[in-house]
């Protein structure tokens, strides 16, 4: 379904004569709507729900990115440093290489956190964080936030 939606988006760009990012997004949205209206022709698919889950992951990541950036910025600009750095072990529910890769990379892309390593049994992710006020709370936030959103989008 994704390839068909992308093809419809490219077709929209060709018909309008404008190959810009904005026009491709509009074409994707129109193609998504057309596919949704005709979804009974394609049989069972989770494509339509998955798109919203991926958008939810992107929105969550952008919000987390903004909040983390502001926290790091505040710590840099104020005279008193509030960092309490440390390394925590986050148990993983992610099982496949793709799931673990996405969780680790999105954590690393968030300012103030860095994925260091995965245990040999791939059940634990070691994360360095700048602000560890409560290690258990941070673990819970990473699991209920980033990991959960990734698993919803991928599975």
Secondary structure as the mmCIF struct_conf table of DSSP 4:
data_model
#
loop_
_struct_conf.conf_type_id
_struct_conf.id
_struct_conf.beg_label_comp_id
_struct_conf.beg_label_asym_id
_struct_conf.beg_label_seq_id
_struct_conf.end_label_comp_id
_struct_conf.end_label_asym_id
_struct_conf.end_label_seq_id
HELX_RH_AL_P HELX_RH_AL_P1 UNK A 2 UNK A 16
TURN_TY1_P TURN_TY1_P1 UNK A 17 UNK A 17
HELX_RH_AL_P HELX_RH_AL_P2 UNK A 21 UNK A 37
TURN_TY1_P TURN_TY1_P2 UNK A 38 UNK A 38
HELX_RH_3T_P HELX_RH_3T_P1 UNK A 39 UNK A 41
BEND BEND1 UNK A 42 UNK A 42
BEND BEND2 UNK A 44 UNK A 44
HELX_RH_AL_P HELX_RH_AL_P3 UNK A 47 UNK A 77
BEND BEND3 UNK A 78 UNK A 80
STRN STRN1 UNK A 84 UNK A 84
STRN STRN2 UNK A 86 UNK A 91
BEND BEND4 UNK A 96 UNK A 96
HELX_RH_AL_P HELX_RH_AL_P4 UNK A 97 UNK A 109
BEND BEND5 UNK A 110 UNK A 110
TURN_TY1_P TURN_TY1_P3 UNK A 111 UNK A 112
STRN STRN3 UNK A 113 UNK A 118
TURN_TY1_P TURN_TY1_P4 UNK A 120 UNK A 121
BEND BEND6 UNK A 122 UNK A 122
STRN STRN4 UNK A 124 UNK A 129
BEND BEND7 UNK A 130 UNK A 130
STRN STRN5 UNK A 131 UNK A 131
BEND BEND8 UNK A 133 UNK A 133
HELX_RH_AL_P HELX_RH_AL_P5 UNK A 135 UNK A 142
HELX_RH_PI_P HELX_RH_PI_P1 UNK A 143 UNK A 147
HELX_RH_AL_P HELX_RH_AL_P6 UNK A 148 UNK A 154
#
